[in-house]
């Protein structure tokens, strides 16, 4: 099984690449979706957030006010670290179970769409690592347009993350998303071919079919050994 790491920065266009993978038939585990699920009302993650940040981060229906919580953590690095520390175990567990379900289905290649891939050290479990990159000016412009925020607010949100240029330096594959959508799609086609290459023998062993083959070979070897001993 091949676990492909997909990451980028805010407003870099990572979701566009994630959707292209899905449209190409490659299953994607989206950490943002997992994160939303682990903070639903009544869950362990929800309880930890309320304990740490109080009822001010709740909507009238009791769900987490994601916009309000985002304002708090983006303006305070210490509170952002607290939030990441509280939710990291729940999100990691959720991602593991999503991978397990796809493994049981026999999926050979799985994309892990994780914004905090490097911060959570999950880059150690993925190869290749794909970073969706844009230049800073484009990133700021897109974020301002998308969220209706000021340039200062956009810069603060970007600076709250690991530098995109640093992530780029750690990548096995870089997708430059600074241009048009057609240009991005053209770049993606080359990446898709790379990701879809035949599995290495180590990756085959990690797949469901590979594990089954290994168990069968081991069982046959044990039976032959027992027969020779008789």
C-alpha positions as CSV (number, residue, x, y, z in Angstrom):
1,X,0.0,0.0,0.0
2,X,1.3,3.4,-0.9
3,X,0.5,6.3,1.4
4,X,0.9,9.6,-0.4
5,X,1.3,12.7,1.7
6,X,-0.5,15.8,0.3
7,X,0.0,19.2,2.0
8,X,0.5,22.9,1.3
9,X,-0.4,26.2,2.9
10,X,-3.6,28.2,3.4
11,X,-5.0,29.3,0.0
12,X,-2.3,27.4,-1.9
13,X,-4.9,25.3,-3.7
14,X,-4.4,22.0,-1.9
15,X,-8.1,21.2,-2.1
16,X,-8.0,21.6,-5.8
17,X,-5.4,18.9,-6.1
18,X,-7.2,16.7,-3.6
19,X,-10.4,16.9,-5.7
20,X,-8.4,16.0,-8.8
21,X,-7.1,12.9,-7.1
22,X,-10.7,11.9,-6.1
23,X,-11.9,12.5,-9.7
24,X,-9.1,10.2,-10.9
25,X,-10.3,7.4,-8.7
26,X,-7.6,7.7,-6.0
27,X,-9.1,7.6,-2.5
28,X,-8.3,10.6,-0.3
29,X,-8.3,10.7,3.5
30,X,-9.1,14.4,4.3
31,X,-7.8,15.5,7.7
32,X,-10.1,18.5,7.7
33,X,-13.1,16.3,7.5
34,X,-11.7,14.1,10.2
35,X,-11.1,17.1,12.3
36,X,-14.7,18.3,11.9
37,X,-16.0,14.9,12.9
38,X,-13.9,14.7,16.1
39,X,-15.2,18.0,17.4
40,X,-18.9,17.4,16.8
41,X,-21.1,18.1,19.8
42,X,-20.6,15.5,22.6
43,X,-17.4,14.0,21.3
44,X,-14.2,13.8,23.3
45,X,-12.6,16.5,21.1
46,X,-15.6,18.8,21.7
47,X,-15.4,18.4,25.4
48,X,-11.7,19.2,25.5
49,X,-12.2,22.4,23.4
50,X,-15.0,23.6,25.7
51,X,-12.9,22.9,28.8
52,X,-10.0,24.8,27.3
53,X,-11.7,27.7,25.6
54,X,-15.1,28.0,27.4
55,X,-18.7,28.3,26.1
56,X,-17.8,31.4,24.1
57,X,-16.7,29.2,21.3
58,X,-20.1,27.5,21.0
59,X,-22.9,28.3,18.7
60,X,-26.5,28.4,20.0
61,X,-27.0,24.7,19.0
62,X,-24.0,23.7,21.1
63,X,-21.7,23.0,18.1
64,X,-18.2,24.5,17.9
65,X,-18.2,28.0,16.3
66,X,-15.3,27.3,14.0
67,X,-15.0,30.9,12.8
68,X,-14.8,32.2,16.4
69,X,-12.3,29.5,17.4
70,X,-10.2,30.3,14.4
71,X,-10.1,34.0,15.3
72,X,-8.8,33.1,18.8
73,X,-6.1,30.6,17.8
74,X,-4.8,32.5,14.8
75,X,-4.3,35.6,16.9
76,X,-2.5,33.7,19.8
77,X,0.2,31.2,19.0
78,X,0.0,29.7,22.5
79,X,-3.7,29.0,22.2
80,X,-3.1,27.6,18.8
81,X,-0.6,25.1,20.2
82,X,-3.0,24.2,23.0
83,X,-5.7,23.4,20.4
84,X,-3.3,21.4,18.2
85,X,-2.2,19.4,21.3
86,X,-5.7,18.7,22.4
87,X,-7.0,17.5,19.0
88,X,-3.9,15.8,17.6
89,X,-4.6,12.4,19.3
90,X,-8.3,12.4,18.1
91,X,-7.4,13.4,14.5
92,X,-4.5,10.9,14.3
93,X,-6.9,8.1,15.5
94,X,-9.5,9.2,13.0
95,X,-7.1,9.2,10.1
96,X,-5.8,5.7,11.1
97,X,-9.4,4.3,11.0
98,X,-10.0,5.8,7.6
99,X,-6.8,4.3,6.3
100,X,-7.8,0.9,7.8
101,X,-11.2,1.0,6.1
102,X,-9.5,1.6,2.7
103,X,-6.9,-1.0,3.4
104,X,-9.7,-3.6,4.1
105,X,-11.2,-2.6,0.8
106,X,-7.9,-3.5,-0.9
107,X,-6.9,0.0,-2.0
108,X,-3.3,0.1,-3.3
109,X,-2.8,3.9,-3.2
110,X,-4.2,6.3,-0.7
111,X,-3.7,10.1,-0.5
112,X,-3.5,11.6,2.9
113,X,-4.6,15.2,2.6
114,X,-3.1,16.7,5.8
115,X,-2.5,20.5,6.2
116,X,-0.3,19.8,9.2
117,X,1.6,16.9,7.7
118,X,5.0,18.1,8.9
119,X,3.9,19.6,12.2
120,X,2.2,16.3,13.3
121,X,5.2,14.2,12.0
122,X,3.0,12.2,9.8
123,X,5.4,12.9,6.9
124,X,7.4,10.0,8.4
125,X,4.6,7.6,7.2
126,X,4.0,8.9,3.7
127,X,5.9,8.7,0.5
128,X,6.0,10.5,-1.8
129,X,5.2,13.8,-0.2
130,X,3.4,16.3,-2.5
131,X,3.5,20.0,-1.6
132,X,1.1,22.4,-3.4
133,X,3.0,25.6,-3.7
134,X,2.2,29.2,-4.7
135,X,4.2,32.4,-4.5
136,X,3.5,34.6,-1.5
137,X,1.8,37.4,-3.4
138,X,-0.6,34.9,-5.1
139,X,-1.3,33.2,-1.7
140,X,-2.2,36.6,0.0
141,X,-4.4,37.7,-3.0
142,X,-6.3,34.4,-3.0
143,X,-6.8,34.4,0.7
144,X,-8.1,37.9,0.8
145,X,-10.5,37.1,-2.1
146,X,-11.7,33.9,-0.6
147,X,-12.2,35.0,3.0
148,X,-12.8,38.7,2.6
149,X,-10.0,39.5,5.0
150,X,-7.5,42.4,5.0
151,X,-3.9,42.0,3.8
152,X,-2.7,42.2,7.4
153,X,-5.1,39.4,8.5
154,X,-4.1,37.3,5.5
155,X,-0.4,37.7,6.4
156,X,-1.0,36.8,10.0
157,X,-2.8,33.6,9.0
158,X,-0.1,32.7,6.6
159,X,2.7,33.4,9.1
160,X,0.8,31.2,11.7
161,X,1.8,28.2,9.6
162,X,5.1,26.7,8.6
163,X,6.6,28.6,5.7
164,X,5.4,27.2,2.4
165,X,8.9,27.6,0.9
166,X,10.3,25.3,3.7
167,X,7.6,22.7,3.0
168,X,8.6,22.9,-0.7
169,X,12.2,22.1,0.3
170,X,11.0,18.9,2.1
171,X,8.8,17.7,-0.8
172,X,9.4,14.8,-3.1
173,X,7.0,16.4,-5.6
174,X,6.1,20.1,-5.9
175,X,3.0,21.3,-7.7
176,X,3.2,24.9,-8.6
177,X,-0.3,26.2,-8.4
178,X,0.5,29.9,-9.0
179,X,-0.9,29.8,-12.6
180,X,-4.2,29.0,-14.2
181,X,-6.3,26.0,-13.4
182,X,-5.5,24.5,-16.8
183,X,-1.8,24.7,-16.0
184,X,-2.4,23.1,-12.6
185,X,-4.3,20.3,-14.2
186,X,-1.5,19.7,-16.7
187,X,1.0,19.5,-13.8
188,X,-1.3,17.1,-12.0
189,X,-1.4,14.6,-14.8
190,X,2.3,14.1,-14.5
191,X,2.0,13.7,-10.7
192,X,-0.9,11.2,-11.2
193,X,1.3,9.0,-13.4
194,X,4.1,9.1,-10.9
195,X,1.8,8.2,-8.0
196,X,0.1,5.4,-10.0
197,X,3.4,3.6,-10.8
198,X,3.6,-0.1,-9.8
199,X,4.1,-0.6,-6.0
200,X,7.5,-1.4,-4.7
201,X,7.8,-4.8,-3.0
202,X,7.7,-3.1,0.4
203,X,4.5,-1.3,-0.5
204,X,3.0,-4.6,-1.9
205,X,3.7,-6.3,1.5
206,X,1.8,-3.5,3.3
207,X,-1.3,-4.0,1.1
208,X,-4.1,-6.3,2.0
209,X,-3.3,-8.7,-0.9
210,X,0.4,-8.6,0.0
211,X,-0.3,-9.5,3.6
212,X,-2.5,-12.3,2.5
213,X,0.2,-13.6,0.2
214,X,2.8,-13.4,3.0
215,X,0.5,-15.3,5.4
216,X,-0.1,-18.0,2.7
217,X,3.6,-18.4,1.9
218,X,4.4,-18.6,5.7
219,X,1.8,-21.2,6.2
220,X,3.0,-23.3,3.3
221,X,6.6,-23.0,4.6
222,X,5.6,-24.1,8.0
223,X,3.7,-27.1,6.6
224,X,6.6,-28.1,4.4
225,X,9.0,-27.8,7.3
226,X,6.8,-30.0,9.5
227,X,6.5,-32.6,6.7
228,X,10.3,-32.7,6.4
229,X,10.6,-33.2,10.2
230,X,8.3,-36.2,10.2
